[in-house]
Amino acid sequence: MALLFSVTPASDGWAVRSESLARELFFKQGGRAEAQARALAESAALEGRSAEVRVFLRDGALAGRFVHAPAQALAG
């Protein structure tokens, strides 16, 4: 199962959430939250784990989904 990172609206900005994080990360801008989530997912992929980023709009709709394959899968 892929490690999941989600970018969701927060009261005063955007949050990045994942079971792999000790706590949520908060950002004022959604683009920055998405960039951080994608960087974390890419780091996990480089360590050999599959990872997925899901970005949600303020109305709860899924805006985007990005899958990061494990590094050894790419090399093989």
mmJSON file of the N, C-alpha and C atoms, coordinates in Angstrom:
{"data_MODEL":{"atom_site":{
"group_PDB":["ATOM","ATOM","ATOM","ATOM","ATOM","ATOM","ATOM","ATOM","ATOM","ATOM","ATOM","ATOM","ATOM","ATOM","ATOM","ATOM","ATOM","ATOM","ATOM","ATOM","ATOM","ATOM","ATOM","ATOM","ATOM","ATOM","ATOM","ATOM","ATOM","ATOM","ATOM","ATOM","ATOM","ATOM","ATOM","ATOM","ATOM","ATOM","ATOM","ATOM","ATOM","ATOM","ATOM","ATOM","ATOM","ATOM","ATOM","ATOM","ATOM","ATOM","ATOM","ATOM","ATOM","ATOM","ATOM","ATOM","ATOM","ATOM","ATOM","ATOM","ATOM","ATOM","ATOM","ATOM","ATOM","ATOM","ATOM","ATOM","ATOM","ATOM","ATOM","ATOM","ATOM","ATOM","ATOM","ATOM","ATOM","ATOM","ATOM","ATOM","ATOM","ATOM","ATOM","ATOM","ATOM","ATOM","ATOM","ATOM","ATOM","ATOM","ATOM","ATOM","ATOM","ATOM","ATOM","ATOM","ATOM","ATOM","ATOM","ATOM","ATOM","ATOM","ATOM","ATOM","ATOM","ATOM","ATOM","ATOM","ATOM","ATOM","ATOM","ATOM","ATOM","ATOM","ATOM","ATOM","ATOM","ATOM","ATOM","ATOM","ATOM","ATOM","ATOM","ATOM","ATOM","ATOM","ATOM","ATOM","ATOM","ATOM","ATOM","ATOM","ATOM","ATOM","ATOM","ATOM","ATOM","ATOM","ATOM","ATOM","ATOM","ATOM","ATOM","ATOM","ATOM","ATOM","ATOM","ATOM","ATOM","ATOM","ATOM","ATOM","ATOM","ATOM","ATOM","ATOM","ATOM","ATOM","ATOM","ATOM","ATOM","ATOM","ATOM","ATOM","ATOM","ATOM","ATOM","ATOM","ATOM","ATOM","ATOM","ATOM","ATOM","ATOM","ATOM","ATOM","ATOM","ATOM","ATOM","ATOM","ATOM","ATOM","ATOM","ATOM","ATOM","ATOM","ATOM","ATOM","ATOM","ATOM","ATOM","ATOM","ATOM","ATOM","ATOM","ATOM","ATOM","ATOM","ATOM","ATOM","ATOM","ATOM","ATOM","ATOM","ATOM","ATOM","ATOM","ATOM","ATOM","ATOM","ATOM","ATOM","ATOM","ATOM","ATOM","ATOM","ATOM","ATOM","ATOM","ATOM","ATOM","ATOM","ATOM","ATOM","ATOM","ATOM","ATOM","ATOM"],
"id":[1,2,3,4,5,6,7,8,9,10,11,12,13,14,15,16,17,18,19,20,21,22,23,24,25,26,27,28,29,30,31,32,33,34,35,36,37,38,39,40,41,42,43,44,45,46,47,48,49,50,51,52,53,54,55,56,57,58,59,60,61,62,63,64,65,66,67,68,69,70,71,72,73,74,75,76,77,78,79,80,81,82,83,84,85,86,87,88,89,90,91,92,93,94,95,96,97,98,99,100,101,102,103,104,105,106,107,108,109,110,111,112,113,114,115,116,117,118,119,120,121,122,123,124,125,126,127,128,129,130,131,132,133,134,135,136,137,138,139,140,141,142,143,144,145,146,147,148,149,150,151,152,153,154,155,156,157,158,159,160,161,162,163,164,165,166,167,168,169,170,171,172,173,174,175,176,177,178,179,180,181,182,183,184,185,186,187,188,189,190,191,192,193,194,195,196,197,198,199,200,201,202,203,204,205,206,207,208,209,210,211,212,213,214,215,216,217,218,219,220,221,222,223,224,225,226,227,228],
"type_symbol":["N","C","C","N","C","C","N","C","C","N","C","C","N","C","C","N","C","C","N","C","C","N","C","C","N","C","C","N","C","C","N","C","C","N","C","C","N","C","C","N","C","C","N","C","C","N","C","C","N","C","C","N","C","C","N","C","C","N","C","C","N","C","C","N","C","C","N","C","C","N","C","C","N","C","C","N","C","C","N","C","C","N","C","C","N","C","C","N","C","C","N","C","C","N","C","C","N","C","C","N","C","C","N","C","C","N","C","C","N","C","C","N","C","C","N","C","C","N","C","C","N","C","C","N","C","C","N","C","C","N","C","C","N","C","C","N","C","C","N","C","C","N","C","C","N","C","C","N","C","C","N","C","C","N","C","C","N","C","C","N","C","C","N","C","C","N","C","C","N","C","C","N","C","C","N","C","C","N","C","C","N","C","C","N","C","C","N","C","C","N","C","C","N","C","C","N","C","C","N","C","C","N","C","C","N","C","C","N","C","C","N","C","C","N","C","C","N","C","C","N","C","C","N","C","C","N","C","C"],
"label_atom_id":["N","CA","C","N","CA","C","N","CA","C","N","CA","C","N","CA","C","N","CA","C","N","CA","C","N","CA","C","N","CA","C","N","CA","C","N","CA","C","N","CA","C","N","CA","C","N","CA","C","N","CA","C","N","CA","C","N","CA","C","N","CA","C","N","CA","C","N","CA","C","N","CA","C","N","CA","C","N","CA","C","N","CA","C","N","CA","C","N","CA","C","N","CA","C","N","CA","C","N","CA","C","N","CA","C","N","CA","C","N","CA","C","N","CA","C","N","CA","C","N","CA","C","N","CA","C","N","CA","C","N","CA","C","N","CA","C","N","CA","C","N","CA","C","N","CA","C","N","CA","C","N","CA","C","N","CA","C","N","CA","C","N","CA","C","N","CA","C","N","CA","C","N","CA","C","N","CA","C","N","CA","C","N","CA","C","N","CA","C","N","CA","C","N","CA","C","N","CA","C","N","CA","C","N","CA","C","N","CA","C","N","CA","C","N","CA","C","N","CA","C","N","CA","C","N","CA","C","N","CA","C","N","CA","C","N","CA","C","N","CA","C","N","CA","C","N","CA","C","N","CA","C","N","CA","C","N","CA","C","N","CA","C","N","CA","C"],
"label_alt_id":[null,null,null,null,null,null,null,null,null,null,null,null,null,null,null,null,null,null,null,null,null,null,null,null,null,null,null,null,null,null,null,null,null,null,null,null,null,null,null,null,null,null,null,null,null,null,null,null,null,null,null,null,null,null,null,null,null,null,null,null,null,null,null,null,null,null,null,null,null,null,null,null,null,null,null,null,null,null,null,null,null,null,null,null,null,null,null,null,null,null,null,null,null,null,null,null,null,null,null,null,null,null,null,null,null,null,null,null,null,null,null,null,null,null,null,null,null,null,null,null,null,null,null,null,null,null,null,null,null,null,null,null,null,null,null,null,null,null,null,null,null,null,null,null,null,null,null,null,null,null,null,null,null,null,null,null,null,null,null,null,null,null,null,null,null,null,null,null,null,null,null,null,null,null,null,null,null,null,null,null,null,null,null,null,null,null,null,null,null,null,null,null,null,null,null,null,null,null,null,null,null,null,null,null,null,null,null,null,null,null,null,null,null,null,null,null,null,null,null,null,null,null,null,null,null,null,null,null],
"label_comp_id":["MET","MET","MET","ALA","ALA","ALA","LEU","LEU","LEU","LEU","LEU","LEU","PHE","PHE","PHE","SER","SER","SER","VAL","VAL","VAL","THR","THR","THR","PRO","PRO","PRO","ALA","ALA","ALA","SER","SER","SER","ASP","ASP","ASP","GLY","GLY","GLY","TRP","TRP","TRP","ALA","ALA","ALA","VAL","VAL","VAL","ARG","ARG","ARG","SER","SER","SER","GLU","GLU","GLU","SER","SER","SER","LEU","LEU","LEU","ALA","ALA","ALA","ARG","ARG","ARG","GLU","GLU","GLU","LEU","LEU","LEU","PHE","PHE","PHE","PHE","PHE","PHE","LYS","LYS","LYS","GLN","GLN","GLN","GLY","GLY","GLY","GLY","GLY","GLY","ARG","ARG","ARG","ALA","ALA","ALA","GLU","GLU","GLU","ALA","ALA","ALA","GLN","GLN","GLN","ALA","ALA","ALA","ARG","ARG","ARG","ALA","ALA","ALA","LEU","LEU","LEU","ALA","ALA","ALA","GLU","GLU","GLU","SER","SER","SER","ALA","ALA","ALA","ALA","ALA","ALA","LEU","LEU","LEU","GLU","GLU","GLU","GLY","GLY","GLY","ARG","ARG","ARG","SER","SER","SER","ALA","ALA","ALA","GLU","GLU","GLU","VAL","VAL","VAL","ARG","ARG","ARG","VAL","VAL","VAL","PHE","PHE","PHE","LEU","LEU","LEU","ARG","ARG","ARG","ASP","ASP","ASP","GLY","GLY","GLY","ALA","ALA","ALA","LEU","LEU","LEU","ALA","ALA","ALA","GLY","GLY","GLY","ARG","ARG","ARG","PHE","PHE","PHE","VAL","VAL","VAL","HIS","HIS","HIS","ALA","ALA","ALA","PRO","PRO","PRO","ALA","ALA","ALA","GLN","GLN","GLN","ALA","ALA","ALA","LEU","LEU","LEU","ALA","ALA","ALA","GLY","GLY","GLY"],
"label_asym_id":["A","A","A","A","A","A","A","A","A","A","A","A","A","A","A","A","A","A","A","A","A","A","A","A","A","A","A","A","A","A","A","A","A","A","A","A","A","A","A","A","A","A","A","A","A","A","A","A","A","A","A","A","A","A","A","A","A","A","A","A","A","A","A","A","A","A","A","A","A","A","A","A","A","A","A","A","A","A","A","A","A","A","A","A","A","A","A","A","A","A","A","A","A","A","A","A","A","A","A","A","A","A","A","A","A","A","A","A","A","A","A","A","A","A","A","A","A","A","A","A","A","A","A","A","A","A","A","A","A","A","A","A","A","A","A","A","A","A","A","A","A","A","A","A","A","A","A","A","A","A","A","A","A","A","A","A","A","A","A","A","A","A","A","A","A","A","A","A","A","A","A","A","A","A","A","A","A","A","A","A","A","A","A","A","A","A","A","A","A","A","A","A","A","A","A","A","A","A","A","A","A","A","A","A","A","A","A","A","A","A","A","A","A","A","A","A","A","A","A","A","A","A","A","A","A","A","A","A"],
"label_entity_id":["1","1","1","1","1","1","1","1","1","1","1","1","1","1","1","1","1","1","1","1","1","1","1","1","1","1","1","1","1","1","1","1","1","1","1","1","1","1","1","1","1","1","1","1","1","1","1","1","1","1","1","1","1","1","1","1","1","1","1","1","1","1","1","1","1","1","1","1","1","1","1","1","1","1","1","1","1","1","1","1","1","1","1","1","1","1","1","1","1","1","1","1","1","1","1","1","1","1","1","1","1","1","1","1","1","1","1","1","1","1","1","1","1","1","1","1","1","1","1","1","1","1","1","1","1","1","1","1","1","1","1","1","1","1","1","1","1","1","1","1","1","1","1","1","1","1","1","1","1","1","1","1","1","1","1","1","1","1","1","1","1","1","1","1","1","1","1","1","1","1","1","1","1","1","1","1","1","1","1","1","1","1","1","1","1","1","1","1","1","1","1","1","1","1","1","1","1","1","1","1","1","1","1","1","1","1","1","1","1","1","1","1","1","1","1","1","1","1","1","1","1","1","1","1","1","1","1","1"],
"label_seq_id":[1,1,1,2,2,2,3,3,3,4,4,4,5,5,5,6,6,6,7,7,7,8,8,8,9,9,9,10,10,10,11,11,11,12,12,12,13,13,13,14,14,14,15,15,15,16,16,16,17,17,17,18,18,18,19,19,19,20,20,20,21,21,21,22,22,22,23,23,23,24,24,24,25,25,25,26,26,26,27,27,27,28,28,28,29,29,29,30,30,30,31,31,31,32,32,32,33,33,33,34,34,34,35,35,35,36,36,36,37,37,37,38,38,38,39,39,39,40,40,40,41,41,41,42,42,42,43,43,43,44,44,44,45,45,45,46,46,46,47,47,47,48,48,48,49,49,49,50,50,50,51,51,51,52,52,52,53,53,53,54,54,54,55,55,55,56,56,56,57,57,57,58,58,58,59,59,59,60,60,60,61,61,61,62,62,62,63,63,63,64,64,64,65,65,65,66,66,66,67,67,67,68,68,68,69,69,69,70,70,70,71,71,71,72,72,72,73,73,73,74,74,74,75,75,75,76,76,76],
"pdbx_PDB_ins_code":[null,null,null,null,null,null,null,null,null,null,null,null,null,null,null,null,null,null,null,null,null,null,null,null,null,null,null,null,null,null,null,null,null,null,null,null,null,null,null,null,null,null,null,null,null,null,null,null,null,null,null,null,null,null,null,null,null,null,null,null,null,null,null,null,null,null,null,null,null,null,null,null,null,null,null,null,null,null,null,null,null,null,null,null,null,null,null,null,null,null,null,null,null,null,null,null,null,null,null,null,null,null,null,null,null,null,null,null,null,null,null,null,null,null,null,null,null,null,null,null,null,null,null,null,null,null,null,null,null,null,null,null,null,null,null,null,null,null,null,null,null,null,null,null,null,null,null,null,null,null,null,null,null,null,null,null,null,null,null,null,null,null,null,null,null,null,null,null,null,null,null,null,null,null,null,null,null,null,null,null,null,null,null,null,null,null,null,null,null,null,null,null,null,null,null,null,null,null,null,null,null,null,null,null,null,null,null,null,null,null,null,null,null,null,null,null,null,null,null,null,null,null,null,null,null,null,null,null],
"Cartn_x":[0.845,0.0,0.89,0.49,1.27,1.146,2.22,2.209,1.418,0.42,-0.484,-0.16,-0.09,0.027,-1.186,-1.889,-3.042,-2.841,-3.288,-3.268,-4.725,-5.088,-6.478,-6.582,-7.738,-7.922,-7.902,-7.313,-7.324,-7.961,-8.296,-9.027,-8.338,-7.023,-6.319,-5.286,-5.461,-4.509,-4.725,-3.621,-3.654,-2.807,-3.218,-2.501,-2.012,-0.845,-0.331,-0.427,-1.095,-1.29,-0.787,-0.228,0.214,0.479,0.274,0.597,2.097,2.89,4.346,4.863,3.996,4.393,4.026,4.897,4.616,3.444,3.31,2.192,1.89,0.75,0.368,1.297,1.492,2.255,1.259,1.408,0.473,1.166,0.439,0.948,-0.149,0.246,-0.727,-1.203,-0.33,-0.656,-0.763,-1.802,-2.015,-0.891,-0.325,0.761,1.984,2.254,3.388,3.119,1.887,1.522,1.649,1.162,1.266,2.733,3.55,4.972,5.654,5.332,5.941,5.481,4.192,3.669,4.324,4.493,5.121,6.592,7.271,8.681,8.8,7.904,7.91,7.629,6.691,6.378,7.556,8.224,9.395,10.515,10.709,11.717,11.389,10.118,9.705,9.969,9.692,9.925,11.41,12.246,13.693,14.194,13.459,13.794,13.181,12.495,11.944,10.49,9.782,8.354,7.51,6.397,5.471,4.726,4.427,3.766,2.759,1.748,0.706,0.369,0.159,-0.281,-1.685,-2.594,-3.955,-4.183,-4.617,-4.853,-6.354,-6.899,-8.335,-8.619,-9.717,-10.166,-10.909,-11.209,-11.927,-13.313,-13.92,-15.244,-15.175,-13.958,-13.777,-13.531,-13.67,-13.446,-11.962,-11.687,-10.314,-9.829,-8.769,-8.238,-7.127,-6.38,-5.283,-4.763,-4.136,-3.571,-2.246,-1.194,0.143,0.728,1.135,1.683,3.19,3.934,5.394,5.791,6.355,6.772,8.076,8.273,9.528,10.725,11.834,13.033,13.5,13.505,13.998,13.097,11.811,10.897,11.272,11.751,12.157,13.469,14.354,15.665,15.625,14.654,14.6,14.128],
"Cartn_y":[-1.181,0.0,1.243,2.233,3.463,4.328,5.021,6.013,7.204,7.645,8.693,10.031,11.065,12.447,13.18,13.908,14.672,16.154,16.954,18.408,18.834,19.405,19.757,21.176,21.8,23.14,23.13,24.165,24.393,25.756,26.072,27.306,28.549,28.619,29.822,29.517,28.393,28.034,26.613,25.865,24.498,23.597,22.337,21.381,20.208,19.709,18.458,17.433,16.312,15.27,13.933,13.144,11.792,11.043,9.746,8.931,8.918,9.277,9.277,10.554,11.539,12.806,12.803,13.345,13.437,14.376,15.385,16.33,16.922,17.548,18.194,19.364,19.617,20.787,21.808,23.078,24.108,25.139,25.597,26.577,27.592,28.823,29.859,29.67,29.154,29.003,27.533,27.214,25.838,25.286,26.131,25.689,25.257,25.949,25.573,24.257,24.07,22.812,21.648,21.848,20.794,20.488,21.514,21.301,20.516,20.819,20.097,18.644,18.42,17.053,16.242,16.851,16.142,15.866,16.788,16.573,15.427,15.373,14.283,12.943,12.933,11.702,11.259,12.197,11.864,11.302,11.861,11.34,9.903,9.639,8.275,7.332,7.779,6.953,6.658,7.636,7.433,6.43,6.311,5.34,3.963,3.821,2.532,2.29,3.33,3.183,3.852,3.248,3.942,4.99,6.106,7.199,7.868,8.437,9.123,10.44,11.467,12.769,13.011,13.37,13.76,15.193,16.022,17.439,17.695,18.289,18.55,20.052,20.415,21.8,22.16,23.429,23.88,23.252,22.895,22.262,20.759,20.22,18.807,17.946,18.532,17.779,17.47,16.322,15.938,16.753,17.521,18.369,17.673,16.809,16.139,14.976,14.059,12.861,12.577,12.428,12.217,10.96,10.003,8.74,8.748,8.374,8.301,6.842,6.256,4.851,4.715,3.585,3.37,3.423,3.917,4.105,2.808,1.688,0.457,-0.015,0.33,-0.026,0.73,1.954,2.754,2.242,1.78,1.344,-0.032,-0.856,-2.233,-2.46],
"Cartn_z":[0.0,0.0,0.0,-0.758,-0.884,0.365,0.666,1.734,1.22,1.949,1.485,2.136,1.309,1.763,1.218,2.073,1.601,1.888,0.935,1.067,1.162,2.305,2.562,3.094,2.881,3.421,4.949,5.506,6.952,7.176,8.38,8.656,8.115,8.225,7.768,6.694,5.989,4.944,4.484,4.411,3.905,4.788,4.896,5.74,4.897,5.256,4.702,5.827,5.519,6.524,5.982,6.871,6.534,7.825,7.784,8.961,9.218,8.22,8.386,9.053,9.216,9.846,11.331,12.143,13.58,13.85,12.999,13.135,11.769,11.636,10.383,10.094,8.81,8.387,7.848,8.227,7.784,6.912,5.891,4.937,4.645,4.39,4.024,2.588,1.717,0.303,-0.075,-0.835,-1.246,-2.111,-2.959,-3.825,-3.034,-1.963,-1.112,-0.389,0.052,0.71,-0.27,-1.49,-2.5,-2.812,-2.973,-3.272,-2.158,-0.905,0.218,0.24,0.01,-0.007,-1.122,-2.28,-3.395,-3.12,-2.459,-2.096,-1.088,-0.111,0.86,0.186,-0.75,-1.469,-2.334,-2.96,-3.769,-2.895,-1.718,-0.782,-0.384,-0.12,0.225,-0.948,-2.164,-3.35,-3.52,-3.257,-3.351,-2.306,-1.209,-0.159,-0.439,-1.57,-1.952,-1.622,-1.174,-0.849,-1.921,-2.27,-3.162,-2.331,-2.963,-2.244,-3.172,-2.561,-3.316,-2.625,-3.441,-2.939,-3.482,-2.598,-2.998,-2.557,-3.499,-3.234,-3.338,-2.284,-2.23,-2.275,-2.926,-2.979,-1.693,-1.539,-0.334,-0.22,-1.359,-1.302,-1.075,-0.893,-0.624,-1.852,-3.046,-4.277,-4.463,-5.041,-5.342,-6.542,-6.355,-7.423,-8.196,-7.534,-8.202,-7.397,-8.117,-7.489,-8.185,-7.409,-7.945,-7.316,-8.155,-7.679,-7.905,-6.875,-6.933,-6.755,-7.816,-7.769,-6.986,-6.331,-5.597,-6.54,-6.06,-6.881,-7.525,-6.81,-7.4,-8.521,-8.475,-9.566,-10.836,-10.675,-11.822,-12.413,-11.559,-12.005,-12.668,-12.27,-12.676,-14.054],
"occupancy":[1.0,1.0,1.0,1.0,1.0,1.0,1.0,1.0,1.0,1.0,1.0,1.0,1.0,1.0,1.0,1.0,1.0,1.0,1.0,1.0,1.0,1.0,1.0,1.0,1.0,1.0,1.0,1.0,1.0,1.0,1.0,1.0,1.0,1.0,1.0,1.0,1.0,1.0,1.0,1.0,1.0,1.0,1.0,1.0,1.0,1.0,1.0,1.0,1.0,1.0,1.0,1.0,1.0,1.0,1.0,1.0,1.0,1.0,1.0,1.0,1.0,1.0,1.0,1.0,1.0,1.0,1.0,1.0,1.0,1.0,1.0,1.0,1.0,1.0,1.0,1.0,1.0,1.0,1.0,1.0,1.0,1.0,1.0,1.0,1.0,1.0,1.0,1.0,1.0,1.0,1.0,1.0,1.0,1.0,1.0,1.0,1.0,1.0,1.0,1.0,1.0,1.0,1.0,1.0,1.0,1.0,1.0,1.0,1.0,1.0,1.0,1.0,1.0,1.0,1.0,1.0,1.0,1.0,1.0,1.0,1.0,1.0,1.0,1.0,1.0,1.0,1.0,1.0,1.0,1.0,1.0,1.0,1.0,1.0,1.0,1.0,1.0,1.0,1.0,1.0,1.0,1.0,1.0,1.0,1.0,1.0,1.0,1.0,1.0,1.0,1.0,1.0,1.0,1.0,1.0,1.0,1.0,1.0,1.0,1.0,1.0,1.0,1.0,1.0,1.0,1.0,1.0,1.0,1.0,1.0,1.0,1.0,1.0,1.0,1.0,1.0,1.0,1.0,1.0,1.0,1.0,1.0,1.0,1.0,1.0,1.0,1.0,1.0,1.0,1.0,1.0,1.0,1.0,1.0,1.0,1.0,1.0,1.0,1.0,1.0,1.0,1.0,1.0,1.0,1.0,1.0,1.0,1.0,1.0,1.0,1.0,1.0,1.0,1.0,1.0,1.0,1.0,1.0,1.0,1.0,1.0,1.0,1.0,1.0,1.0,1.0,1.0,1.0],
"B_iso_or_equiv":[0.0,0.0,0.0,0.0,0.0,0.0,0.0,0.0,0.0,0.0,0.0,0.0,0.0,0.0,0.0,0.0,0.0,0.0,0.0,0.0,0.0,0.0,0.0,0.0,0.0,0.0,0.0,0.0,0.0,0.0,0.0,0.0,0.0,0.0,0.0,0.0,0.0,0.0,0.0,0.0,0.0,0.0,0.0,0.0,0.0,0.0,0.0,0.0,0.0,0.0,0.0,0.0,0.0,0.0,0.0,0.0,0.0,0.0,0.0,0.0,0.0,0.0,0.0,0.0,0.0,0.0,0.0,0.0,0.0,0.0,0.0,0.0,0.0,0.0,0.0,0.0,0.0,0.0,0.0,0.0,0.0,0.0,0.0,0.0,0.0,0.0,0.0,0.0,0.0,0.0,0.0,0.0,0.0,0.0,0.0,0.0,0.0,0.0,0.0,0.0,0.0,0.0,0.0,0.0,0.0,0.0,0.0,0.0,0.0,0.0,0.0,0.0,0.0,0.0,0.0,0.0,0.0,0.0,0.0,0.0,0.0,0.0,0.0,0.0,0.0,0.0,0.0,0.0,0.0,0.0,0.0,0.0,0.0,0.0,0.0,0.0,0.0,0.0,0.0,0.0,0.0,0.0,0.0,0.0,0.0,0.0,0.0,0.0,0.0,0.0,0.0,0.0,0.0,0.0,0.0,0.0,0.0,0.0,0.0,0.0,0.0,0.0,0.0,0.0,0.0,0.0,0.0,0.0,0.0,0.0,0.0,0.0,0.0,0.0,0.0,0.0,0.0,0.0,0.0,0.0,0.0,0.0,0.0,0.0,0.0,0.0,0.0,0.0,0.0,0.0,0.0,0.0,0.0,0.0,0.0,0.0,0.0,0.0,0.0,0.0,0.0,0.0,0.0,0.0,0.0,0.0,0.0,0.0,0.0,0.0,0.0,0.0,0.0,0.0,0.0,0.0,0.0,0.0,0.0,0.0,0.0,0.0,0.0,0.0,0.0,0.0,0.0,0.0],
"pdbx_formal_charge":[null,null,null,null,null,null,null,null,null,null,null,null,null,null,null,null,null,null,null,null,null,null,null,null,null,null,null,null,null,null,null,null,null,null,null,null,null,null,null,null,null,null,null,null,null,null,null,null,null,null,null,null,null,null,null,null,null,null,null,null,null,null,null,null,null,null,null,null,null,null,null,null,null,null,null,null,null,null,null,null,null,null,null,null,null,null,null,null,null,null,null,null,null,null,null,null,null,null,null,null,null,null,null,null,null,null,null,null,null,null,null,null,null,null,null,null,null,null,null,null,null,null,null,null,null,null,null,null,null,null,null,null,null,null,null,null,null,null,null,null,null,null,null,null,null,null,null,null,null,null,null,null,null,null,null,null,null,null,null,null,null,null,null,null,null,null,null,null,null,null,null,null,null,null,null,null,null,null,null,null,null,null,null,null,null,null,null,null,null,null,null,null,null,null,null,null,null,null,null,null,null,null,null,null,null,null,null,null,null,null,null,null,null,null,null,null,null,null,null,null,null,null,null,null,null,null,null,null],
"auth_seq_id":[1,1,1,2,2,2,3,3,3,4,4,4,5,5,5,6,6,6,7,7,7,8,8,8,9,9,9,10,10,10,11,11,11,12,12,12,13,13,13,14,14,14,15,15,15,16,16,16,17,17,17,18,18,18,19,19,19,20,20,20,21,21,21,22,22,22,23,23,23,24,24,24,25,25,25,26,26,26,27,27,27,28,28,28,29,29,29,30,30,30,31,31,31,32,32,32,33,33,33,34,34,34,35,35,35,36,36,36,37,37,37,38,38,38,39,39,39,40,40,40,41,41,41,42,42,42,43,43,43,44,44,44,45,45,45,46,46,46,47,47,47,48,48,48,49,49,49,50,50,50,51,51,51,52,52,52,53,53,53,54,54,54,55,55,55,56,56,56,57,57,57,58,58,58,59,59,59,60,60,60,61,61,61,62,62,62,63,63,63,64,64,64,65,65,65,66,66,66,67,67,67,68,68,68,69,69,69,70,70,70,71,71,71,72,72,72,73,73,73,74,74,74,75,75,75,76,76,76],
"auth_comp_id":["MET","MET","MET","ALA","ALA","ALA","LEU","LEU","LEU","LEU","LEU","LEU","PHE","PHE","PHE","SER","SER","SER","VAL","VAL","VAL","THR","THR","THR","PRO","PRO","PRO","ALA","ALA","ALA","SER","SER","SER","ASP","ASP","ASP","GLY","GLY","GLY","TRP","TRP","TRP","ALA","ALA","ALA","VAL","VAL","VAL","ARG","ARG","ARG","SER","SER","SER","GLU","GLU","GLU","SER","SER","SER","LEU","LEU","LEU","ALA","ALA","ALA","ARG","ARG","ARG","GLU","GLU","GLU","LEU","LEU","LEU","PHE","PHE","PHE","PHE","PHE","PHE","LYS","LYS","LYS","GLN","GLN","GLN","GLY","GLY","GLY","GLY","GLY","GLY","ARG","ARG","ARG","ALA","ALA","ALA","GLU","GLU","GLU","ALA","ALA","ALA","GLN","GLN","GLN","ALA","ALA","ALA","ARG","ARG","ARG","ALA","ALA","ALA","LEU","LEU","LEU","ALA","ALA","ALA","GLU","GLU","GLU","SER","SER","SER","ALA","ALA","ALA","ALA","ALA","ALA","LEU","LEU","LEU","GLU","GLU","GLU","GLY","GLY","GLY","ARG","ARG","ARG","SER","SER","SER","ALA","ALA","ALA","GLU","GLU","GLU","VAL","VAL","VAL","ARG","ARG","ARG","VAL","VAL","VAL","PHE","PHE","PHE","LEU","LEU","LEU","ARG","ARG","ARG","ASP","ASP","ASP","GLY","GLY","GLY","ALA","ALA","ALA","LEU","LEU","LEU","ALA","ALA","ALA","GLY","GLY","GLY","ARG","ARG","ARG","PHE","PHE","PHE","VAL","VAL","VAL","HIS","HIS","HIS","ALA","ALA","ALA","PRO","PRO","PRO","ALA","ALA","ALA","GLN","GLN","GLN","ALA","ALA","ALA","LEU","LEU","LEU","ALA","ALA","ALA","GLY","GLY","GLY"],
"auth_asym_id":["A","A","A","A","A","A","A","A","A","A","A","A","A","A","A","A","A","A","A","A","A","A","A","A","A","A","A","A","A","A","A","A","A","A","A","A","A","A","A","A","A","A","A","A","A","A","A","A","A","A","A","A","A","A","A","A","A","A","A","A","A","A","A","A","A","A","A","A","A","A","A","A","A","A","A","A","A","A","A","A","A","A","A","A","A","A","A","A","A","A","A","A","A","A","A","A","A","A","A","A","A","A","A","A","A","A","A","A","A","A","A","A","A","A","A","A","A","A","A","A","A","A","A","A","A","A","A","A","A","A","A","A","A","A","A","A","A","A","A","A","A","A","A","A","A","A","A","A","A","A","A","A","A","A","A","A","A","A","A","A","A","A","A","A","A","A","A","A","A","A","A","A","A","A","A","A","A","A","A","A","A","A","A","A","A","A","A","A","A","A","A","A","A","A","A","A","A","A","A","A","A","A","A","A","A","A","A","A","A","A","A","A","A","A","A","A","A","A","A","A","A","A","A","A","A","A","A","A"],
"auth_atom_id":["N","CA","C","N","CA","C","N","CA","C","N","CA","C","N","CA","C","N","CA","C","N","CA","C","N","CA","C","N","CA","C","N","CA","C","N","CA","C","N","CA","C","N","CA","C","N","CA","C","N","CA","C","N","CA","C","N","CA","C","N","CA","C","N","CA","C","N","CA","C","N","CA","C","N","CA","C","N","CA","C","N","CA","C","N","CA","C","N","CA","C","N","CA","C","N","CA","C","N","CA","C","N","CA","C","N","CA","C","N","CA","C","N","CA","C","N","CA","C","N","CA","C","N","CA","C","N","CA","C","N","CA","C","N","CA","C","N","CA","C","N","CA","C","N","CA","C","N","CA","C","N","CA","C","N","CA","C","N","CA","C","N","CA","C","N","CA","C","N","CA","C","N","CA","C","N","CA","C","N","CA","C","N","CA","C","N","CA","C","N","CA","C","N","CA","C","N","CA","C","N","CA","C","N","CA","C","N","CA","C","N","CA","C","N","CA","C","N","CA","C","N","CA","C","N","CA","C","N","CA","C","N","CA","C","N","CA","C","N","CA","C","N","CA","C","N","CA","C","N","CA","C","N","CA","C","N","CA","C","N","CA","C","N","CA","C"],
"pdbx_PDB_model_num":[1,1,1,1,1,1,1,1,1,1,1,1,1,1,1,1,1,1,1,1,1,1,1,1,1,1,1,1,1,1,1,1,1,1,1,1,1,1,1,1,1,1,1,1,1,1,1,1,1,1,1,1,1,1,1,1,1,1,1,1,1,1,1,1,1,1,1,1,1,1,1,1,1,1,1,1,1,1,1,1,1,1,1,1,1,1,1,1,1,1,1,1,1,1,1,1,1,1,1,1,1,1,1,1,1,1,1,1,1,1,1,1,1,1,1,1,1,1,1,1,1,1,1,1,1,1,1,1,1,1,1,1,1,1,1,1,1,1,1,1,1,1,1,1,1,1,1,1,1,1,1,1,1,1,1,1,1,1,1,1,1,1,1,1,1,1,1,1,1,1,1,1,1,1,1,1,1,1,1,1,1,1,1,1,1,1,1,1,1,1,1,1,1,1,1,1,1,1,1,1,1,1,1,1,1,1,1,1,1,1,1,1,1,1,1,1,1,1,1,1,1,1,1,1,1,1,1,1]
}}}
